[in-house]
Amino acid sequence: MTKQLLTSLKKEMAPFEKANRNASIRQLFNTLVPFFALWYAAYLSLEVSYLLTLALSVIASGFLVRIFIIFHDCCHNSFFKSRKANKIIGTIAGVITLFPFTQWQRDHSIHHATSSNLDKRGTGDIWVLTVQEYIDAPFWTKIGYRLYRNPFIMFGLGPIYQFLIINRFNRKDAKWKERLNTYITNISIVALYSGLCWLIGWEAFLLVQLPIFLLSGSAGIWLFYIQHTFEQSYFEVDSEWEYVKAAVEGSSYYKLPKILQWLTGNIGFHHVHHLSPRVPNYLLEEAHNESEALQHAPTITLAKSLESLRFKLWDEENKNFVGYKAVKKYIQKSNTVVTDKA
């Protein structure tokens, strides 16, 4: 893509950067009602078979992911025109999904402003090391990195650590409004969970809520992972980094089956979202289809996405993700160059 074309892409998104109140309300209705109905059905199914409970939990977890997408849109002030309405609905959705609205809104805005920037990593993103950084890292940093990027830890323990623990605390320099929103979210979660435990018993609550939480949490982390971890992604140092290029080439188009696309709120059109965060989720596909250039963005199918699990490090020289095996080749190549110079 030429620089002129990349710049014009941003302008093409302008017509889609308008929230539609009726569409947003419909999405609230067709997301929240089925989720609560499925949750209640899963509870009733405990008297029949726990296999049925688990089956209903799988479906309910999909709707919980969809609730998170609504929360996510509210954080971008793209779900409603009113900032106040976005904050109210976003905070409520945050209680359901265990995310503090104001805190996550800040971190996520930093992620959008620095995504794929090698010099500005560390806030709202997944830990990525370059090959050289990994080689130079201390032994325990290497161990920590390998554990962090182990699929069983990232997608298994990751949701528990991030959603249940990290999300409960404010950052040290958080302002009062951010702290207050986190306190309100935490108190509301405790009240909601305590009320449900009192109403149906803590055992029944855990048997229903735990699989929904784990499945939706794993799916959420997976979506975030695959949206930026694909072989021919885009990472540059700050002096070479370009916002539009980072959005279009550093974010994937995750082409999912229609039912999964619907449940995930079209977030697979992540290149469109990063290009223009003010486009509400229900207009992402239309924005993608209306732009010929965006249809040539990095496309990943459901089957192909599994290959991304082997991508661990960013190779700055070849501009692609590689596995740990590449480290040995990288060292051998460096030694050969040093020997030749000597």
FENKA-V222928 format. One record per residue. N is the residue number from 1. RES is the residue in three letters. SS is DSSP state (@ for helix, = for strand, . for the rest). Layout:
n=[N,N]
res=[RES,RES]
ss=[SS,SS]
This chain:
n=[1,2,3,4,5,6,7,8,9,10,11,12,13,14,15,16,17,18,19,20,21,22,23,24,25,26,27,28,29,30,31,32,33,34,35,36,37,38,39,40,41,42,43,44,45,46,47,48,49,50,51,52,53,54,55,56,57,58,59,60,61,62,63,64,65,66,67,68,69,70,71,72,73,74,75,76,77,78,79,80,81,82,83,84,85,86,87,88,89,90,91,92,93,94,95,96,97,98,99,100,101,102,103,104,105,106,107,108,109,110,111,112,113,114,115,116,117,118,119,120,121,122,123,124,125,126,127,128,129,130,131,132,133,134,135,136,137,138,139,140,141,142,143,144,145,146,147,148,149,150,151,152,153,154,155,156,157,158,159,160,161,162,163,164,165,166,167,168,169,170,171,172,173,174,175,176,177,178,179,180,181,182,183,184,185,186,187,188,189,190,191,192,193,194,195,196,197,198,199,200,201,202,203,204,205,206,207,208,209,210,211,212,213,214,215,216,217,218,219,220,221,222,223,224,225,226,227,228,229,230,231,232,233,234,235,236,237,238,239,240,241,242,243,244,245,246,247,248,249,250,251,252,253,254,255,256,257,258,259,260,261,262,263,264,265,266,267,268,269,270,271,272,273,274,275,276,277,278,279,280,281,282,283,284,285,286,287,288,289,290,291,292,293,294,295,296,297,298,299,300,301,302,303,304,305,306,307,308,309,310,311,312,313,314,315,316,317,318,319,320,321,322,323,324,325,326,327,328,329,330,331,332,333,334,335,336,337,338,339,340,341,342]
res=[MET,THR,LYS,GLN,LEU,LEU,THR,SER,LEU,LYS,LYS,GLU,MET,ALA,PRO,PHE,GLU,LYS,ALA,ASN,ARG,ASN,ALA,SER,ILE,ARG,GLN,LEU,PHE,ASN,THR,LEU,VAL,PRO,PHE,PHE,ALA,LEU,TRP,TYR,ALA,ALA,TYR,LEU,SER,LEU,GLU,VAL,SER,TYR,LEU,LEU,THR,LEU,ALA,LEU,SER,VAL,ILE,ALA,SER,GLY,PHE,LEU,VAL,ARG,ILE,PHE,ILE,ILE,PHE,HIS,ASP,CYS,CYS,HIS,ASN,SER,PHE,PHE,LYS,SER,ARG,LYS,ALA,ASN,LYS,ILE,ILE,GLY,THR,ILE,ALA,GLY,VAL,ILE,THR,LEU,PHE,PRO,PHE,THR,GLN,TRP,GLN,ARG,ASP,HIS,SER,ILE,HIS,HIS,ALA,THR,SER,SER,ASN,LEU,ASP,LYS,ARG,GLY,THR,GLY,ASP,ILE,TRP,VAL,LEU,THR,VAL,GLN,GLU,TYR,ILE,ASP,ALA,PRO,PHE,TRP,THR,LYS,ILE,GLY,TYR,ARG,LEU,TYR,ARG,ASN,PRO,PHE,ILE,MET,PHE,GLY,LEU,GLY,PRO,ILE,TYR,GLN,PHE,LEU,ILE,ILE,ASN,ARG,PHE,ASN,ARG,LYS,ASP,ALA,LYS,TRP,LYS,GLU,ARG,LEU,ASN,THR,TYR,ILE,THR,ASN,ILE,SER,ILE,VAL,ALA,LEU,TYR,SER,GLY,LEU,CYS,TRP,LEU,ILE,GLY,TRP,GLU,ALA,PHE,LEU,LEU,VAL,GLN,LEU,PRO,ILE,PHE,LEU,LEU,SER,GLY,SER,ALA,GLY,ILE,TRP,LEU,PHE,TYR,ILE,GLN,HIS,THR,PHE,GLU,GLN,SER,TYR,PHE,GLU,VAL,ASP,SER,GLU,TRP,GLU,TYR,VAL,LYS,ALA,ALA,VAL,GLU,GLY,SER,SER,TYR,TYR,LYS,LEU,PRO,LYS,ILE,LEU,GLN,TRP,LEU,THR,GLY,ASN,ILE,GLY,PHE,HIS,HIS,VAL,HIS,HIS,LEU,SER,PRO,ARG,VAL,PRO,ASN,TYR,LEU,LEU,GLU,GLU,ALA,HIS,ASN,GLU,SER,GLU,ALA,LEU,GLN,HIS,ALA,PRO,THR,ILE,THR,LEU,ALA,LYS,SER,LEU,GLU,SER,LEU,ARG,PHE,LYS,LEU,TRP,ASP,GLU,GLU,ASN,LYS,ASN,PHE,VAL,GLY,TYR,LYS,ALA,VAL,LYS,LYS,TYR,ILE,GLN,LYS,SER,ASN,THR,VAL,VAL,THR,ASP,LYS,ALA]
ss=[.,.,@,@,@,@,@,@,@,@,@,@,.,@,@,@,.,.,.,.,@,@,@,@,@,@,@,@,@,@,@,@,@,@,@,@,@,@,@,@,@,@,@,@,@,@,@,.,.,@,@,@,@,@,@,@,@,@,@,@,@,@,@,@,@,@,@,@,@,@,@,@,@,@,@,.,.,.,.,.,.,.,@,@,@,@,@,@,@,@,@,@,@,@,@,@,@,.,.,.,@,@,@,@,@,@,@,@,@,@,@,@,@,@,.,.,=,.,.,.,.,.,.,.,.,.,.,.,=,=,@,@,@,@,@,@,.,.,@,@,@,@,@,@,@,@,@,@,.,.,@,@,@,@,@,@,@,@,@,@,@,@,@,@,@,@,@,@,.,.,.,.,.,.,.,@,@,@,@,@,@,@,@,@,@,@,@,@,@,@,@,@,@,@,@,@,@,@,@,@,.,@,@,@,@,@,@,@,@,@,@,@,@,@,@,@,@,@,@,@,@,@,@,@,@,@,.,.,.,.,.,.,.,.,.,=,.,.,.,.,.,.,@,@,@,@,@,@,@,@,.,.,=,=,=,.,.,@,@,@,@,@,@,.,.,.,.,.,=,@,@,@,@,@,@,.,.,.,.,.,@,@,@,@,@,@,@,@,@,@,.,.,.,@,@,@,.,.,=,=,=,@,@,@,@,@,@,@,@,@,.,.,=,=,=,.,.,.,.,=,=,=,.,.,@,@,@,@,@,@,@,@,@,@,@,@,@,@,@,@,@,.]
